[in-house]
Amino acid sequence: MTSMFKHFETKLTSAGLVEKGAALFGFLDARLEWNHPDREAEKLGVLFQNLNINSLLFAQPAEPYATIINYLALTEGEAIQPRDCETRTFLHDLPIAPDPDPARLEFLLKRRKGVIVPHYGIITTGTVSIEQAYVTFSSFCFACFVKFFGDYLRDVRRGNTSAQQKAAYEKASAGLRPLGTDNVALLPGPFHTEAEVLQAMEEAGRQVVAHGLVDSYFGNISCLLGTVLYISQTGSSLDHLGGCIDPCPLDDSSCAGLTASSELSAHMRIIAETGARTILHGHPPFAVILSMDCEVEDCDCAGTCHLKCPHTRMVCGTPIVAGEVGTGPHGLCHTVPKVIREGTGAIVYGHGLFTIGQKDFNVPFQRLLAVENACRREYFKRVST
């Protein structure tokens, strides 16, 4: 258990979400164990008695997340309601507790996977593994980041930013990590064997996570070898893809697709319509933020922009489209393939970025990073004009 605690502590600190040593993990198996059995562990331990959970994570986020989350928690009422895809799909909203009273926390955690207590921290839980609590914590941070910077850009345009909001923005902006660099050389293609494909996918997945181009480890990756599309499994960690890649024949002659990424259909259609052999899909935050920065007035799709926006917008030379996961009428398999371009990719409203390559993951990775860097620069340009 100690090694598992350390594994997720390292992931949190490597992602810049929590300062080293600041994460408190609890796990219930034969008995309740903590990585740091301190006073907070005793206070939060009572949550295991009445909740159907076996894991808990508590931490005060690192900057700039601490400033962002505290500001939102003190100004949003009973819950923060981000508009990004992952929140809509998995979290719905982010409840706020005014204090860490165990009874209040228990009430909120019975209906949601986590809760924010201003100037105290975030508490998240899991029913199966510590990983669940880690993913929810990371997703809380990502959702608040996207909402905070998106709301600030909107309010600047409307001329109604407050002094408190401006102060939080200045502090959060100053705490951003430096822009990512593209001096990463991935395994060169074309690939001729399954072993080469798997090695290349695992390497690319690790780099996508290491460069902060995903929410937690979410995203997906695929590579075509002959008539088989290798794709990451649904719910798999992009930085730990060993044993989590499914070979899916293009003719659907195998049931491997049952555990494949929920965006398998989109990958299949992209391959068919573009001739690409490699695909990366990540959730770079500023690309997501700008995808939701729409200035179209009197639009008849208000409230359903993420599903059926009729406008194909552009940001930093990259098209933005609507779409949802799956094969429904508004599925990504219908919207992304017709606009995705070699060298630019396609951004899905409130969701993330798809990029493609012809022989390996070097071009898709470099474009994923380049588009995010360009969107970050464009964001601050829009704020200042």
N, C-alpha and C positions, 0 to 999 in steps of 0.2 A: 504494500500500500504506500509505503514511503516513496518508492520510485514513481508511482502514479501521481502522487501529490506533486513531486518535483517536476514531472513531465508537464503538467498543466500550469504550474507556476512559471516555468520557463517560457511556455507559449504566451502567457499573458504579458510577461516582461519584454519578450522579444518583439511583440506587436506594439509595445508602447502603451498598453492599456493600464498597467498597474506597476508601481514601483517595486523593486526587488524586495521580497520579504513581506509585502503588504497584503497578500492574498491569504484568506483563511478558508481552508477546505475542511468539510466534514463528510465522513462516509460511514454509512451504517451497514454492517454485514452481521457477523455474529455479535459484534458490539460496535458502539459508536467510536470512531477514531477521528482525530484532528491532526492537521499538520502543525498547528501552533495552539496547543491547549491553554489558551489564555482566558481572560475574563469574558471577552466577547463570545468565546466558544461556549462558555457556561450559559450565557444569556440566550444565545441562538439555539442551543442544543434542545431546548424545550419544543422547538418547531418540529422535531422528528417524532414527537409523541402523538400529535394529532393530524399530521399531514401524511399523505401517501407518498413519501419521498425516501430515497436512500442516499442522497447527496445534497450538499449545500455549499455555495461559494459566497463569501462576503468580502468586499474590498472597497476602499475609496479609490476611484479611478485616478490615474495619473493625468497630468496636464497634456493637452488642452481639454481632455474630456471632463475633468473635475469642474472647471469653470463653466463649460457648456451645459453639463447636466445639472449643476446646482442652479444656474440661471433658469433653465427650462422648468425645473421642479418647483421653483419659487414663483413662477409666473403663469403656469399652465393650468392651475386648478387641481383637480383630483387625479388627472392622468395626462400624460404626454401622448399626443396622437400624431406620429409621423406618417408620411404618405409614401414612403418607399415600399417596394414590392415585398421584401422579406418581412417587414412589419405587418403589412396587410395580410400576408399569407399565414404567418406563424405566430405573431405576437398580438396583433389587433391593436392594443394600446399598452402603454407603460405606466402602471399605477404608481401613485406617489403616496407615501405615508409621512405625516408631519414629524413623527418621532419613531424610534425603534421599539415601541411597546409590543411585546410578543403577541398579545391577543390581536392587535391591529394587523401585525404582519401575517399572522396565521389566516385571518379573514381574507386578506388580499391574495395570499399565495394559494388559496384554495381555488381561485378563479384565474390566476395568471402564473406564468413561470418565473416571474421575478418582480421585485418592487424596489423603488428608489426612495431613499430617505435623504433629504437635502443636508449637505455638510456632514453626512455620516457615511453613506456609501450605497452600494447596490447589493442586494441579496437575491441570488438566483438558486433554483433547485433542479434536481433531476430525479426521475423515478426509476431509472435503470442504471445510470452511470454518472461519474463525475464529468464526463465529457459533455453531457447535456447541460449541466450548470455552467460550464465554461462557454459553450456555444451561445447560450442565452445572454450571458454577461457581455460577450463580445458583440452580439447583435444589438443589445441595448446601447452600447457605446456608438456603434456605427449609425444606428437610427437617429440618435440624438445629434450626432455630428452633422448628418445630412440635413436634418430639420433645422438646426440652429443656423447654419450658414445659408440655407435656402430661405428661411424666414428673414434673415437680415438683408439679403439682396432684395427681396420683395418690399420690405419696409423702407429701405433706402429709396427705392423708386417712388414709393408713395409719400415719401417725406415725413414719415411718422415714427422714426426710431427714437427710443428713449435714451436718456443719459446712462441708465443702468445697462441697457442693451449694448450701447456703443462701448462702454467700458469692458463688458464681457467679450465683445468682438475683438477689441484691440488685444486683450490678454490672450484669448484663444488663438488669434492669428499669429501672435508672437511665439506661441508654443508649438506651431506646426513643425513636423519633421522636414528636413531638406527635400527638395525635389529628387525623385529617383533617377539614377543614372543607367544608361543602356549599355554599359561596357560588360555585358554578360554574353559569353559565347556558349550556346547550347549545342548538344550533339548534332553534327551536321547530317543531313539526309542527301538523297532519298534513302529510306529504310527498306531492307530486303528480307528481314526475318522478324518473327514475333518478338524475340528477345530484344532486338534493337528498338522496336516500337515501344515496348514496355519500359525500357530504360529511358528513352527520350521523353515519354509521358511523365514518368516519375520525376525526372529532372526538371522539366518545365513547370510541373505543379509546385515543386518546392520553391522555385524562383518567383512564381506568381504570389505565393503567400509571403515570402521573405520581403518582397517589395511593396507589401501593403495594398495589393490590387484586388483584394477580396474582402467580404464581410466575414469575419472569423476565418473559416477555410472554405466557405461556400464558393461555388463556381463549378465549371466542368471543362473537360478536355477530351479531345478525340483525335484519332489518327486512322487514315484509311490504308490498309495493306491488301492489295488485290481486290477481292470482293467482300472483305470483312472490315467493318468499322469498329475499332477498339475505342471504348468510351468509359470514362470513370463511372463508378456505381453511384446510385442515388444516396445522398447522405455521406459520401466518402470524404476523407480529408485530403485536399489537394496536395498537402505537404507530406502525406503518408499513403501513397497510392498502391504500395506493394500488396498484391492479392486483392485489390479492389478495382480492377479494370475488366470489363466484360467484352468478349469478342462477339459482335452482332453482325451476322451475314446480311448483306443488303437485300437479299430476297426473303428475309424473315423465316428462313428455314431452321432457326434455332430459337429456343425460349430464353436465351441469355438476356434478351431485352427486358425481361421481367424485373431484373434487379438493376438495370442500367439507369443512368441519369434520367430524370423526368423530362429532360430536354432532348432526349434521343431523336424524337421526330424532327425537331428543328435542325439538329446536326445532319441527319440523313438528307433532308431537303436542301440544306446549304451545299452539301457535297454534290448532290445531283445537279443543282442549278449553276454552280460556279466552277466545278471541276477541281475545287480545293482538296487537299489531302490532309490538312491539319487544321484544327479549330481550337481556339482558346476562348473561354467565357469567364470573365471576372466581374467584380463589382467595385471598380475604382470610384472613390467617393465623390470627387469633383465632377466626373463625367455624369454620375447619377444626379448630383445637384443641378447641373445645367440642363439635364434632360427634362427637368420639371420646371425650368424657368421659361415659361411660354408667355409671350406678349400679345398673342392673338386675342382680340376683344370680341365679345358677343359670340363666343363659340358655342355651338349647340351640343357639344359633348361634355360640357362642364360637369365634373363629378365622375365621369367615366373616361377621363383622358388616357388612363393606363390601358384601357381596353380597345377603344375604337376611335382614336383621334384621326380625323381624315387628312390631317396635314403632315407631310414629311418635312420636318424641319432639319436644319443643319447647325452643327456647332463645331468649330475648328475643322471644317471640311469633312465632318463625319455625319451621316444621316441619323436622325432620331425617329424611331417608329414606336407605335403602341404595340401591345401584345401581351398575352399571358401564357404561362407554362401549360403545355399540353397540346391536344389536337382539336380543341373546340373551334368555333367560328372565328375567334379572335386569337388563336394560338400563334406562338412565335414561329411555328413552322410555316405559317402563311405570310407573316409580315417581314421577318428578317431576311430570308433568302432573296427576295426581289430587290432589296436595296443594298445588301452588303457588297463591299467593294474591296478588291485586293489592295492592301496598303492603307486602307482607312477603317474598314470594319463597319459596324452598325451598333448604335446605342439604343437600348430599349428603355422607354419612358419609366423612370423610377426604379429601374432594375439593374442594368449593367451593360457591359460592352462585349460584343463578339468580334473576334479578329480571325483572319484565315491565312493559310500559307500553302505553297505548292509542293514543298518537299520536306520541311522540318518545322520546328517551332521557333526558329530565330526571328523570322519576320512577324509572326503573330505576337510573340512576346514583346518585341521592340515597338510594335504599333500599340499594343495595350498600354505600355508605359508612356509612349510619346503622346497618345491621345489624352491620357490622364494629366500629364504635365501641361499640355496645351490648355486643357479645360481649367486647370488650377490657375494658370496665368490669366486666362480669359475671365474667370470669376472675379479676380481682384481688379481687373480692368473695368468690368461692369460696375463693380461697387464704387469705384473712384470717379466714374463719369456721370 
